[in-house]
Amino acid sequence: MTKQHLTIATRESPLALWQANWVKAALEKAHPGLSVKLLGMTTQADRMPYISLSEVGGKGLFVKELEEALLDGRADIAVHSMKDLPMVLPEGLCLPVMCEREEPWDALISTQYASLDELPKGAVVGTSSLRRQSQLLALCPDVQIKGLRGNVNTRLERIASGEFDAIILAAAGLKRLGFLDRATQIFHRDQFLPAPGQGVLGIECREADKEIHALLAPLNDVVSYTCVQAERALCQRLGGGCQLPIAAYAEIKQEKIFLKGLVGSLDGKTILQAEADAFENQAEALGIQVAENLLHQGAARVLKL
């Protein structure tokens, strides 16, 4: 291996920097002598922190500048939260590595209430995720949803200031930043199904750069890769980007992969669910199969495709 220097394109939020530094440390440990530096970038989404992503183009705005840095050679790799990565990558880029999954679930944070069951009628809950909104209103139809954007630290400051009665965040981000103790409730699989890829870090690079692929290979977790492949196949078959109320979670047990998918209406009054299992080497086909089941139940109508 001749490459001695690697550049990681990353957003500059505390969580994005944590993730990039984690990958940097893992690469330097796997390849003594390799030096890795970060190229911090401000994305379009970062420049519009108070505008709903569905109004300005979706979560792809979190990665556009990072991908441009890969394509023009300023960076060798980019680190992403898989739940934020669009289903289709630009031509010339690929996703050869997904790291071991962290806590995949969502978490409730409140300064007054220990769980969803304690939320009073009319409670103001912060989230900008249509997936979370749909599932929350299905469980608690009397709460009010208020948009919540910004990085994890900013969101925690907003709940601490009393702007919301509760907010919902990904438990993985809280754990990585040392804030998991702020969570008053961690939801389980049957309460809140996560976004496809939630809790997994993906590493994107140029498709033709095989030397980079070889350097990244030790960081790939086969179980996480397989599960996310199924989850993203489901989302892609449903025409889904990150801004549609689609949820999916896969896990492997006894050499089989089990996938559960969900589509919900924005008011929470319609929740469609489907699940199936397959052998590990059929992850993508399994995702399509569960998506077809949801479409048969009327998912296209619910998603207004």
Rosetta blueprint (number, residue, H / E / L):
1 M L
2 T L
3 K L
4 Q L
5 H E
6 L E
7 T E
8 I E
9 A E
10 T E
11 R E
12 E L
13 S L
14 P H
15 L H
16 A H
17 L H
18 W H
19 Q H
20 A H
21 N H
22 W H
23 V H
24 K H
25 A H
26 A H
27 L H
28 E H
29 K H
30 A H
31 H L
32 P L
33 G L
34 L L
35 S E
36 V E
37 K E
38 L E
39 L E
40 G E
41 M E
42 T L
43 T L
44 Q L
45 A L
46 D L
47 R L
48 M L
49 P L
50 Y L
51 I L
52 S L
53 L H
54 S H
55 E H
56 V H
57 G L
58 G L
59 K H
60 G H
61 L H
62 F H
63 V L
64 K H
65 E H
66 L H
67 E H
68 E H
69 A H
70 L H
71 L H
72 D L
73 G L
74 R L
75 A L
76 D L
77 I E
78 A E
79 V E
80 H E
81 S E
82 M H
83 K H
84 D H
85 L L
86 P L
87 M L
88 V L
89 L L
90 P L
91 E L
92 G L
93 L E
94 C E
95 L E
96 P E
97 V E
98 M E
99 C L
100 E L
101 R L
102 E L
103 E L
104 P L
105 W L
106 D E
107 A E
108 L E
109 I E
110 S L
111 T L
112 Q L
113 Y L
114 A L
115 S L
116 L H
117 D H
118 E H
119 L L
120 P L
121 K L
122 G L
123 A L
124 V E
125 V E
126 G E
127 T L
128 S L
129 S L
130 L H
131 R H
132 R H
133 Q H
134 S H
135 Q H
136 L H
137 L H
138 A H
139 L H
140 C L
141 P L
142 D L
143 V L
144 Q E
145 I E
146 K E
147 G L
148 L L
149 R L
150 G L
151 N L
152 V H
153 N H
154 T H
155 R H
156 L H
157 E H
158 R H
159 I H
160 A H
161 S L
162 G L
163 E L
164 F L
165 D L
166 A E
167 I E
168 I E
169 L E
170 A E
171 A H
172 A H
173 G H
174 L H
175 K H
176 R H
177 L L
178 G L
179 F L
180 L H
181 D H
182 R H
183 A L
184 T L
185 Q E
186 I E
187 F L
188 H L
189 R L
190 D L
191 Q L
192 F L
193 L L
194 P L
195 A L
196 P L
197 G L
198 Q L
199 G L
200 V L
201 L E
202 G E
203 I E
204 E E
205 C E
206 R E
207 E L
208 A L
209 D L
210 K H
211 E H
212 I H
213 H H
214 A H
215 L H
216 L H
217 A H
218 P H
219 L H
220 N L
221 D L
222 V H
223 V H
224 S H
225 Y H
226 T H
227 C H
228 V H
229 Q H
230 A H
231 E H
232 R H
233 A H
234 L H
235 C H
236 Q H
237 R H
238 L L
239 G L
240 G L
241 G L
242 C L
243 Q L
244 L L
245 P L
246 I E
247 A E
248 A E
249 Y E
250 A E
251 E E
252 I E
253 K E
254 Q L
255 E L
256 K E
257 I E
258 F E
259 L E
260 K E
261 G E
262 L E
263 V E
264 G E
265 S L
266 L L
267 D L
268 G L
269 K L
270 T L
271 I E
272 L E
273 Q E
274 A E
275 E E
276 A E
277 D E
278 A E
279 F E
280 E H
281 N H
282 Q H
283 A H
284 E H
285 A H
286 L H
287 G H
288 I H
289 Q H
290 V H
291 A H
292 E H
293 N H
294 L H
295 L H
296 H H
297 Q H
298 G L
299 A H
300 A H
301 R H
302 V H
303 L H
304 K L
305 L L
